[in-house]
């Protein structure tokens, strides 16, 4: 689909975004927040999410996270962190004059979505955590090897298997490797079991059954009052993103919560 990227300033940070579909009366807009080293196109357009959601009658907003895609590249790790990135999401809603929206994030984006639900629950109609289950409260270990892999001269210089996967994906998305290294080294404020238990918005947790990065959808959902879990069968972290069953589960969830 033809993509028209727009820009706004979140504080002093230039953020690129898309705004697609008029939205049917009575249906809230949905804000999409992509994962680490990804972007709007790789996470939401190419896997068919924007097309699926607009056809279902939703106005779809999606931003390139700071340091990613066409948004500003920042090289100070203090310029990142989930609260700042959640602030970018609210900043986009403010820029467009939207008081409330569904929010769906994948992987790192799911973590940002959780912070949005904790920070300003009245503005989050519902939250979808894709690709991040119980590991949301366990955190990502080994960030320094990943940062080192991103800053290595080439992929061939990376021997750590997990870090190599991140570096290879960052190269496929044409990312700024130095900005991503700063992002992953930023203050990763923990989300505790007590914090997710305080979420008051409707939540759907959807994770592949082979996703070792995200962890169990059911275990995280069990900690959140009223949350639903959807297990995407035979899918790992990368292959779950565009799965048609994942899309169908999200559409059913959005229909239920209104």
Secondary structure by P-SEA (a helix, b strand, c coil): cbbbbbbbbcccbbbbbbbcccccccbbbbbbbbccccccccccccccaaaaaaaaccbbbbbccccccccccccccccccaaaaaaaaaaaaaaacccbbbbbbccaaaaaaaaaaacccccccccccccccccccccccaaaaaaaaaacccccccccaaaaaaaaaaaaaccaaaaaaaaaacccccccaaaaaacccbbbbbbbccccccccaaaaaaaccbbbbbbbcccccccccccaaaaaaaaaaaaaac
